[in-house]
Amino acid sequence: ANSPKCNSFFERYHLKLVQELFAVLTDTFHKPNFKLHAMTLQRLIMIAESPHLTVQLWSSASSPLNAQQQKHRFSSNSEFLHHYMILL
């Protein structure tokens, strides 16, 4: 649903959740829950690709992109998220 509360939540936490999931997925200590974490990451990617998420994730204060990368014009949250995940 396209609601201000959902947009606010994902604007604030989406990138942090993706970052933390990557950390967990690459840590062998969490191997037993790999499938669950991979499915959660997949869901976060689907949310970023959804037209219902109307905030721009790259303008988020939690974005760790440097100044040069911030100048890049992203056409969608999906494009930004793919770029972001490559840098993790």
N, C-alpha and C positions, 0 to 999 in steps of 0.2 A: 504494500500500500504506500502511496505517495503522501506521506504525512510529515509535517515539520519535525515531529519527535524522532521519527526514523532517520530523516536526513541529518538531524543534529547528532544523533547517536553515531551514525556511520562517518560523518565528517570528523568527529572527535576520535573514534576508536578503530575504524576500519584498518588503517595502515599499521597501527600497533598490533592488532590481532594477526594480521598477515605476517608481520615481522616475528612475532613470538611463535607462531605456528612453524615458520621456517626453522627457527632455532630448535624447537622440539623435534621436528621431523629429521633433523640432521644429528640429533643426539641419540646415541645407541641406548641410553638408559630408558628412553621412552618407546623402545621398539615394540613392546606388546600392544600399544595403542596406535600403531602407525596407520592402520586402516581408518580409524576414527578421525585422526588428525588430518589425513589426506582428504577425507570426505568433507571435513569442516573447511579446509582450504579451498576445495572445489566450490563449496557453497559461497564463500566470500568472493571468489572470482565471478560467480554467477550474479551475485548482488551488484558488483561493480559494472557488469555488462547490462544490467537491467535498466530499462528506461524509467523505472519508478524511483531510482536514486538520482535526484536532480541536483545535488550539490557537486561541486568540482573537488574531487579528492586531492588534486595537486595544489590547491590553494589552502589546504589544511595546514595548520600550525605544526602538526606532527610530521609533516613531510621532511625527510632528511636530505632532500636534494640540494646540491650546492647552487650558488647563484647562476652559474652558466646553464645548468640543466633546468632551472626554474624559468629561464627565458624561453625554453622550448614551448611551442604552442601545441598542446595536446588537443586532439579533436574529440576525445571522449575519456571517460573514466577507465574504460577497458584498455585503451592505448596507454594511458598513464600507468595503470597497474602493471601491465606487462613490462614496461620500462623500469618501474620501481622494483619488481621482483628480480629482474636481471641484475640490478645493482646490489641486491642483498648478499 
